[in-house]
Amino acid sequence: MSDLEQFRAETRAWLEANCPEEMRQPLKSQAEHCWGGRKWQFQSEAQKVWMERMADKGWTAPQWPKEYGGGGLSQEEAEVLAEEMKRINARTPVSNFGFWMLGPALLKFGSEELKREHLPPICRGEIRWCQGYSEPNAGSDLASLQTRAEDKGDHFVVNGQKIWTSYADQADWIFCLVRTDPQATKHNGISFVLFDMESKGVSTRPIELISGESPFCETFFDDVKVDKHQVVGELNRGWDVAKYLLTHERNNIGGEPPGFLKGRALGPLAAEYVGTEHGKLADAGLRADIADLEIDHMAFQALVGKIRAEAEAGQGVGAQSAVLKYYGTELNKRRYELMMDALGSEGLEWDSERTQGGLFAREWLRSKGNSIEGGTSEVMLGIVSKRLLGLPDA
């Protein structure tokens, strides 16, 4: 037996023994996803136990170094763990922007002090992070941001506003882009800073979407004190950190479909509403459309695997993240459109117990935002055309 086969056998045995049965069931709604953090209330004892057991193994962040709370696994071992978790339908034990975005940026740019201060609490699910990037007049043109950090000696004083700050009202800390040199040209003079959302002068206001629900907030900073040691990377070089982090955000948005359909096959769901004939989905047209989607999804996953392998080999991701973000979000929107096709008029229902308070319609409406958040589809196509295909500007 090879080392990897031995690891698989041990991982399979550990998961079978330690993953509660409740944590092997599909999510009924996004509310059942474990975000962690100081404000998080566990939905059940099983959810708490599962997060704690995985955190003790370091498997909430399998490839992060062990000294920072991770599992220290190789890429191959991490893939085995993911496969074995999928085999038993194990839920992700805890996940938030600390895992998806800040963690990789800290590992690359953070000081040893910041790594040891922030990475272990992320792995243990103790701190939940939000992202302070977009502003009312700085969305796709993010480098135009005006939130300012004034140098006060051993600390900064931050003033300004962020918008579309996902889960800002639930987060404990924020990673934030601020302008530390107002005289510098656009992309220069920006720094990447971290601070507690309970700091004096921080306030949030939720933004409601057409789905009737929203993770988004407006976030305001009024004379917020930020210690200088909380700068990630070099002062006034925060754009380097921001670009690196954006690749992880776009990879995540373009990955597995979020929301109700995460981890669920569309075919069986459609069969519940359309019915079957001779073991097949009764609607032949819908059946063909779902098959097309799944084939495209498998091809997309092969591309994700290729780009991931190249990144592990030190080639980086770069502009390819725009491909993943664009095509992944388009696939997700197609998936929700087909879900609505299968549900028919019942999919538009807004209040009944059978649709869990209009869960289907709300998730379908929410999926529209995937092609805006993390960079609009138009911006992603512009990056692909210029940086990958070498096409001239219009």
HELIX and SHEET records of a PDB file:
HELIX    1   1 ASP A    3  ASN A   18  1                                  16    
HELIX    2   2 GLU A   21  ARG A   24  5                                   4    
HELIX    3   3 GLN A   30  GLU A   32  5                                   3    
HELIX    4   4 GLU A   45  LYS A   57  1                                  13    
HELIX    5   5 LYS A   66  TYR A   68  5                                   3    
HELIX    6   6 GLN A   75  ARG A   87  1                                  13    
HELIX    7   7 PHE A   97  PHE A   97  1                                   1    
HELIX    8   8 GLY A   98  LEU A  102  3                                   5    
HELIX    9   9 GLY A  103  PHE A  109  1                                   7    
HELIX   10  10 GLU A  112  CYS A  123  1                                  12    
HELIX   11  11 LEU A  142  SER A  144  5                                   3    
HELIX   12  12 LYS A  228  GLN A  230  5                                   3    
HELIX   13  13 GLY A  238  ILE A  253  1                                  16    
HELIX   14  14 GLY A  259  LEU A  261  5                                   3    
HELIX   15  15 LEU A  266  VAL A  274  1                                   9    
HELIX   16  16 ALA A  284  GLU A  312  1                                  29    
HELIX   17  17 GLN A  320  LEU A  343  1                                  24    
HELIX   18  18 GLY A  344  LEU A  348  5                                   5    
HELIX   19  19 LEU A  359  SER A  367  1                                   9    
HELIX   20  20 LYS A  368  SER A  371  5                                   4    
HELIX   21  21 SER A  377  ILE A  383  1                                   7    
HELIX   22  22 VAL A  384  LEU A  388  3                                   5    
SHEET    1   A 4 TRP A 129  GLY A 132  0                                        
SHEET    2   A 4 TRP A 173  ARG A 179  1                                        
SHEET    3   A 4 ILE A 190  ASP A 196 -1                                        
SHEET    4   A 4 VAL A 231  VAL A 232 -1                                        
SHEET    1   B 4 ARG A 148  ASP A 151  0                                        
SHEET    2   B 4 HIS A 155  LYS A 162 -1                                        
SHEET    3   B 4 CYS A 217  ASP A 227 -1                                        
SHEET    4   B 4 VAL A 202  PRO A 206 -1                                        
SHEET    1   C 2 THR A 276  GLU A 277  0                                        
SHEET    2   C 2 LYS A 280  LEU A 281 -1                                        
END                                                                             
